[in-house]
Amino acid sequence: MTNTEKIANAKKRIDELERLIKCWNDSEQDESKIVNFTRNIENKVA
């Protein structure tokens, strides 16, 4: 895996974490909220 691929994957994880944090912050204000995140599972070989 190249450094460019590692950076791209890290950015994807950061974006997902930011969405989760936003969801959790919003859910504290709302009583209930359902959010479906699409998740891409990539096969990786070590």
KAFENSUL-V536759 format. One record per residue. N is the residue number from 1. PSI is psi in radians with two decimals (999 if undefined). NEAR is the number of other ideal C-beta (glycine too) atoms within 10 Angstrom. D_LAST is the distance of its C-alpha to the last C-alpha in Angstrom with 1 decimal. Layout:
# KAFENSUL-V536759
N,PSI,NEAR,D_LAST + N,PSI,NEAR,D_LAST
This chain:
# KAFENSUL-V536759
1,2.28,10,8.7 + 2,2.89,7,12.3 + 3,-0.63,7,14.4 + 4,-0.74,8,16.4 + 5,-0.70,10,13.7 + 6,-0.74,10,12.8 + 7,-0.73,10,16.6 + 8,-0.75,11,17.1 + 9,-0.68,13,14.8 + 10,-0.72,10,16.5 + 11,-0.68,10,19.9 + 12,-0.76,12,19.2 + 13,-0.72,9,18.6 + 14,-0.77,10,21.7 + 15,-0.74,10,23.8 + 16,-0.72,13,23.0 + 17,-0.69,10,24.0 + 18,-0.68,10,27.1 + 19,-0.71,12,28.1 + 20,-0.76,12,27.8 + 21,-0.76,10,29.8 + 22,-0.74,11,32.4 + 23,-0.80,15,32.6 + 24,-0.72,11,33.1 + 25,-0.71,9,35.8 + 26,-0.63,11,37.5 + 27,-0.41,13,37.5 + 28,-0.51,9,39.4 + 29,-0.62,7,42.1 + 30,2.62,8,42.0 + 31,-0.71,6,42.7 + 32,2.52,5,40.0 + 33,2.34,11,37.5 + 34,2.21,6,34.9 + 35,2.25,11,32.0 + 36,2.07,5,29.5 + 37,2.33,8,26.3 + 38,2.43,5,24.4 + 39,2.20,6,20.8 + 40,2.17,5,18.2 + 41,2.08,5,15.2 + 42,2.41,6,12.4 + 43,2.22,4,9.9 + 44,2.47,8,6.4 + 45,2.26,4,3.8 + 46,999,3,0.0
